[in-house]
Amino acid sequence: MKPNKIIKIILPVTIILVLFMPGCIQNPFVKPTTQDDFRTGSQGILMEFLANAPPGETYEEYPFQIGVLLQNTGAYDIKNGFISFTIEEDYMELMNQNDGVARFSLKGKSVALPTGDQLVKIIKAKTKKISEQSEKHDSTILASVCYQYQTKKDITVCIDTDIHNLKKMQKVCTIKDITLTPQGAPVAITKIESDMLPAEDDNLIKPAFKIHIKNVGNGEVIDKSKISDVCSSEPLEHRELNIVDIKVMLSNEKLECKPEPLKLKSNEDEVRCILEKGVPKDRATYTSPLTIELDYGYTYSLSKKVTIKK
Amino acid sequence: MRSIILTFLILLLFFSFGCTQKTGDSTDYRKGTQGIVMSFMADMPPAKMYDNMPIDLVVEIKNKGAYPQPTGITGLAIYLSGFDDTLIMGMPKQMSIPNLEGKNPYNPEGGYDVVSFRGNIINFDSRNIDSYNANFLVTSCYNYETIASQIVCVDPEPYSTKEKTKVCTIPPSYSLSGGQGAPVAVTKIEETVLSNKIQFKIYIKNLGDGKVVDKSRLNIDCPYSLDYTNLNKVYVSGRVSGYSLSCKPANPINLINGEGSAICTVPKPAMSKSAYTTPLQVKLEYGYSSSIQKSVEILNTP
């Protein structure tokens, strides 16, 4: 083919391509990323032992490392979390006794940090002599994290001011139950049931919501003010377990929730929240944001067996 | 030579379409089933927006019906609802629209206006909100009238056995299809000649996509307090042969499932008069309300 002929073919093709290409570029407004996009998953902190730290097998009176990788896979920033290591003191000892409990902070997933922050904590330990009669001894190392976390969900709900459909005005929305997937935290809001209750004042209705909450993580919910006790082996009372503080706002009005705080039974429960102030019935049906915040402490432990040989 | 002829023929074929005579009567403006028609202007507002910025909602309003003539419609009001006004602040909730004339020979398209509702979306961080689905419901409330004209046959002796040449005979019914340039229409008229009066049964139907409101309650109840007491009420009146119609039931007529009827009578002309044709004019007066809705997803600025 002659060069002139090639140019004659390529030039129109290029012009057509340039004309049609902009249509293929995604409009950034079609799927903008917001913080809500990161509120997915059912974990807060993910923890795993580093490979060979501790090793599966080691020898008596021998130094070794214990290392864990912590990753905040949720959407809430952890400040003042605790990590503690528990060893069998008859068979192992920490090289630095202060390493038993350490504080940490880890940022959660966000637009600026889409994967969430992570950190590696490594401490040094040493095996002790095992009994004369034993050839080997299996010992367990336990790592625990304790942290404060928050589950947050805001969802647009329908405020129906005409529950019995007496007014013949078109409604922009209807009341319905909303089922939710976990919100990037170990405690999840699983369902919201909406209801418009009659008020003492006949000109008002009271929006009410039954919020279903469940521990969907693999750890335990604890009182958020007791997280340091759990990771420092302080005794924990039964009443300090499964405690969740709840704050629910309908637009800019705080709802009254009962029970508050909530104590989860069998890892799940429900709370009823109501806007006691009410909404005037003469207002048209409208949508409004319901913002739910759950604050709690959470603890999660991981163990690894180490065989100490002579 | 052949190609020149072919090109000429093709050109002729293309241009010949322009010579086709326009069918239909452009002055027949009392047709159709629409009154005030609203629509959101494209991307005003867009389907997705961010917080902490102004929001404009622009609504086009057209009077696609034939009322009023010749002055503009009075009492047309537009109401905005459906959203949380603590998040979108400063948006007017009501606007009055002056002078929106109906279709007429000088303005066959009808009156046109544009209204703009402007508000400000607050900063969502101040409320700890990630996103909010705002719904905007725009509702119109207005007075409207339907004028239906039908040539009817007035025959004082329809059952007479005398041999007479008559210019018309009374049909079983007069059918009025396609509406009369208003959302409420007269769909059928049945004529019966009684001993001393002529009776017209007038069938009425709401053919629009909105609600018929009692015109006397329009400014009081529309749109937030509409119920069975103030909906589906139509006032019927009319004239034939110089007589005003006397209708039952008394005004207003109640529409059931969007339909209703009235039985109207006029005195019967003297027996000596032979059959003749004359226009029957029926006037329906009512209030009307219709709505349009748009959802906007508002996101917290990342």
Interface residues (C-beta under 8 A of the other chain):
Chain A: F29 V30 P32 T33 T34 Q35 D36 R39 V111 K152 D154 T156 L166 K167 K168 M169 Q170 V172 C173 M249 S251 N252 D282 R283 A284 T285 Y286 T287 S288 P289 T291 E293
Chain B: P46 K48 Y50 S81 G82 F83 D84 T86 L87 R127 N128 I129 D130 S131 Y132 N133 A134 N135 F136 L137 T139 K211 P223 Y224 S225 L226 D227 Y228 L231 S291 Q293 L299 N300 P302
